[in-house]
């Protein structure tokens, strides 16, 4: 296995993270959930600084957080992989 491309890997991480984030946001509207489950779901998202359930600004802010986290995670994974390759 060769070296990973930073640009390609990071953008795949970003795309995956954003898809999962929006699936989780839309998952909050599932009606087959207990009141405690819904409360836990909302509380989880409200751990993001500045997030209030559910406003357009908060959803966008959460997407920006997920973007930043994915870039950091992807960059770290590429660095770890590429720096550990023995030549």
C-alpha positions as CSV (number, residue, x, y, z in Angstrom):
1,X,0.0,0.0,0.0
2,X,1.4,3.3,-1.0
3,X,1.2,6.8,0.3
4,X,-2.2,8.4,0.8
5,X,-3.2,11.6,-0.9
6,X,-3.9,14.3,1.7
7,X,-6.4,16.2,-0.5
8,X,-8.3,13.1,-1.6
9,X,-8.5,11.4,1.8
10,X,-9.5,14.6,3.7
11,X,-12.3,15.4,1.2
12,X,-13.6,11.8,1.5
13,X,-13.6,12.2,5.3
14,X,-15.4,15.6,5.0
15,X,-18.0,14.1,2.6
16,X,-18.6,11.1,4.9
17,X,-18.9,13.2,8.0
18,X,-21.3,15.7,6.5
19,X,-23.6,12.9,5.2
20,X,-23.6,11.2,8.6
21,X,-24.2,14.6,10.3
22,X,-27.3,15.4,8.2
23,X,-28.6,11.8,8.5
24,X,-28.4,12.2,12.3
25,X,-30.2,15.6,12.1
26,X,-33.0,14.1,10.1
27,X,-33.0,11.1,12.4
28,X,-34.2,13.4,15.1
29,X,-37.6,13.5,13.4
30,X,-38.1,9.7,13.6
31,X,-41.4,9.3,15.3
32,X,-40.8,5.7,16.6
33,X,-38.6,6.8,19.5
34,X,-39.3,7.2,23.2
35,X,-39.3,10.6,24.8
36,X,-36.1,9.8,26.6
37,X,-34.5,8.7,23.3
38,X,-35.5,12.0,21.7
39,X,-34.2,14.0,24.6
40,X,-30.9,12.1,24.5
41,X,-30.6,12.7,20.8
42,X,-31.2,16.5,21.3
43,X,-28.8,16.7,24.2
44,X,-26.1,15.0,22.2
45,X,-26.3,17.7,19.5
46,X,-26.5,20.5,22.1
47,X,-23.0,19.5,23.4
48,X,-21.7,21.4,20.3
49,X,-20.9,25.0,21.4
50,X,-23.6,27.4,20.2
51,X,-26.0,24.7,19.0
52,X,-29.6,25.2,19.9
53,X,-32.2,22.7,18.8
54,X,-33.3,23.2,15.7
55,X,-32.5,26.4,14.0
56,X,-31.0,26.9,10.6
57,X,-28.0,28.8,12.0
58,X,-27.3,25.9,14.4
59,X,-27.5,23.3,11.7
60,X,-25.0,25.3,9.6
61,X,-22.8,25.8,12.6
62,X,-22.9,22.1,13.3
63,X,-21.9,21.4,9.7
64,X,-19.0,23.8,10.0
65,X,-17.9,21.9,13.2
66,X,-18.1,18.6,11.4
67,X,-16.1,20.0,8.5
68,X,-13.3,21.1,10.8
69,X,-13.3,17.8,12.8
70,X,-13.2,15.8,9.5
71,X,-10.3,17.9,8.2
72,X,-8.3,17.4,11.4
73,X,-9.1,13.7,11.6
74,X,-8.3,13.1,7.9
75,X,-5.1,15.1,8.1
76,X,-4.0,13.2,11.1
77,X,-4.8,9.8,9.6
78,X,-2.9,10.6,6.4
79,X,0.1,11.8,8.4
80,X,0.1,8.7,10.6
81,X,-0.2,6.4,7.5
82,X,2.4,8.2,5.4
83,X,4.9,8.7,8.2
84,X,4.8,5.0,9.1
85,X,5.6,3.6,5.6
86,X,9.0,2.0,5.5
87,X,10.9,2.7,2.4
